[in-house]
Amino acid sequence: MTARTGDELPPLRIPITRTLIVAGALASRDYQDVHHDAEAAREKGSPDIFMNILTTNGLVGRYITDHFGPRARLRKVAIRLGAPNYPGDEMVLTGQITSVAEGTAEVAVIGKNGIGHHVTGTVTVQLPSDAPGTTDASRTDAPGAIDAPRTDASRTATTPDTPR
């Protein structure tokens, strides 16, 4: 895949459902009632439940790796929320590559919904090693390389399964 400054990523349309909002909040352990209890959200001034930032962050990451491939590595995600994502709406993510250098690309990302910009920000992504002008990202001796995530098979008996 060739990545060039100025290239636009194809849009990603995401239906905003109650299930997505609640599941995202639960998956990220965000138990704030405004993300799952419509009555509580209304009592706090919101017309309905709304998506949390961690779900948005995950969707932005998915957008980038869907485009660059599963071997791309997110190096930095800097986002800012704006208009809330409410059930029944749709968020459309768009992106434009703002720079490419030394095997990484920076992408400006915008997520719009029916009431405005839900998310804006930038993502720095290490491009897969087969992208032109990049190095082998899978080498752990490469500058800036990160060890591969541990799998269950690599856990030792003394490693707890739950966070401390």
C-alpha positions as MATLAB code, in Angstrom:
seq = 'MTARTGDELPPLRIPITRTLIVAGALASRDYQDVHHDAEAAREKGSPDIFMNILTTNGLVGRYITDHFGPRARLRKVAIRLGAPNYPGDEMVLTGQITSVAEGTAEVAVIGKNGIGHHVTGTVTVQLPSDAPGTTDASRTDAPGAIDAPRTDASRTATTPDTPR';
ca = [
       0.000    0.000    0.000;
       1.281    3.431   -0.883;
       0.658    6.217    1.621;
       1.104    9.769    0.385;
       0.563   13.121    2.035;
      -2.837   14.418    0.970;
      -4.379   10.976    0.369;
      -7.910   10.650    1.705;
      -9.089    7.498    3.442;
     -12.465    6.140    2.347;
     -15.272    7.047    4.752;
     -16.503    4.560    7.347;
     -20.192    4.764    8.254;
     -21.054    3.502   11.732;
     -24.693    3.216   12.848;
     -24.966    4.416   16.448;
     -27.158    1.907   18.241;
     -28.043    1.525   21.908;
     -26.248   -1.806   21.835;
     -23.027   -0.214   20.514;
     -23.139    2.532   23.154;
     -23.849    0.206   26.075;
     -21.487   -2.554   24.913;
     -18.667   -0.053   24.382;
     -19.150    1.406   27.856;
     -19.223   -2.043   29.453;
     -16.217   -3.282   27.485;
     -14.198   -0.267   28.636;
     -15.489   -0.598   32.217;
     -17.149    2.797   32.094;
     -20.202    2.326   34.285;
     -21.345    5.957   34.234;
     -25.125    5.852   34.060;
     -25.286    8.317   31.144;
     -23.921    5.546   28.904;
     -26.601    2.952   29.698;
     -29.557    4.507   31.561;
     -31.710    6.837   29.428;
     -33.684    8.140   32.413;
     -30.518    9.021   34.323;
     -29.070   10.673   31.230;
     -32.224   12.816   30.857;
     -32.065   13.780   34.551;
     -28.546   15.070   33.875;
     -29.657   17.157   30.885;
     -28.985   14.809   27.972;
     -31.810   13.748   25.667;
     -30.610   10.117   25.749;
     -27.629    7.893   26.549;
     -24.466    8.763   24.634;
     -21.217    7.121   23.558;
     -18.154    7.310   25.805;
     -14.734    8.494   24.658;
     -13.153    5.042   24.971;
     -15.604    3.581   22.459;
     -14.922    6.498   20.124;
     -11.179    5.947   20.548;
     -11.595    2.280   19.621;
     -13.639    3.134   16.544;
     -10.997    5.634   15.401;
      -8.334    2.939   15.841;
     -10.457    0.466   13.875;
     -10.866    3.039   11.092;
      -7.103    3.441   10.756;
      -6.245   -0.275   10.911;
      -9.089   -1.147    8.519;
      -7.375    1.140    6.009;
      -3.700    0.360    6.613;
      -4.151   -3.308    7.499;
      -3.840   -5.458   10.612;
      -0.053   -5.140   10.701;
      -0.188   -1.358   11.018;
       0.619   -0.196   14.552;
      -1.067    2.751   16.207;
       1.667    4.862   17.770;
      -0.363    7.856   18.965;
      -4.058    8.665   19.039;
      -4.983   12.219   20.051;
      -8.706   12.894   19.838;
     -11.175   15.460   21.106;
     -14.910   14.935   21.490;
     -17.533   17.386   20.322;
     -21.192   16.622   19.590;
     -22.409   13.488   21.409;
     -23.190   10.258   19.561;
     -26.806    9.374   20.405;
     -28.699    6.189   19.482;
     -30.361    6.284   16.085;
     -27.716    8.524   14.517;
     -24.799    7.586   12.285;
     -21.162    8.602   12.602;
     -19.123    8.948    9.431;
     -15.365    8.787    9.928;
     -13.128   10.418    7.335;
      -9.398   10.905    7.270;
      -6.613   12.531    5.351;
      -2.909   11.700    5.508;
      -1.115   14.866    6.614;
       2.449   13.518    6.569;
       4.480   10.418    5.780;
       8.028    9.956    7.063;
      10.310    7.143    8.216;
       7.686    4.416    7.942;
       4.948    6.308    9.752;
       1.968    8.311    8.613;
      -0.019   10.944   10.439;
      -3.724   11.005    9.679;
      -6.174   13.796   10.513;
      -9.476   12.143   11.470;
     -12.972   13.606   11.710;
     -16.108   11.788   12.825;
     -19.362   13.585   11.988;
     -22.863   12.757   13.122;
     -26.249   14.393   12.537;
     -25.535   17.278   14.906;
     -21.898   18.049   14.113;
     -18.368   16.848   14.654;
     -18.354   14.058   17.227;
     -14.583   13.535   17.148;
     -11.577   15.306   15.674;
      -7.936   14.421   16.056;
      -4.787   12.906   14.675;
      -3.454    9.377   14.601;
       0.178    8.429   14.062;
       0.468    4.969   12.573;
       3.523    2.840   11.852;
       2.953    1.474    8.379;
       3.245   -2.250    7.629;
       6.698   -3.351    6.552;
       5.525   -4.133    3.017;
       4.539   -0.494    2.455;
       7.032    1.331    0.217;
       9.819    3.031    2.143;
       9.163    1.306    5.474;
      11.244   -1.033    7.593;
      10.285   -4.401    9.017;
       7.967   -3.451   11.904;
       7.960   -7.004   13.236;
      11.665   -6.924   14.193;
      12.016   -6.335   17.909;
      15.558   -5.016   17.461;
      14.378   -2.220   15.171;
      14.483    1.288   16.684;
      11.157    2.091   18.322;
       9.896   -1.483   18.037;
       7.452   -2.719   20.632;
       7.353   -6.300   21.851;
       4.433   -8.302   20.526;
       1.487   -8.596   22.899;
       1.568  -11.686   25.081;
      -0.931  -14.392   24.365;
      -2.521  -16.702   26.906;
      -0.064  -19.416   25.812;
       2.878  -17.207   26.817;
       1.567  -16.479   30.326;
       3.315  -18.096   33.222;
       1.502  -19.735   36.113;
       2.381  -16.764   38.341;
       0.809  -14.171   36.044;
      -2.682  -13.243   37.273;
      -5.540  -13.167   34.786;
      -7.020  -10.024   36.312;
      -5.512   -6.549   36.524;
      -4.076   -5.414   39.839;
];
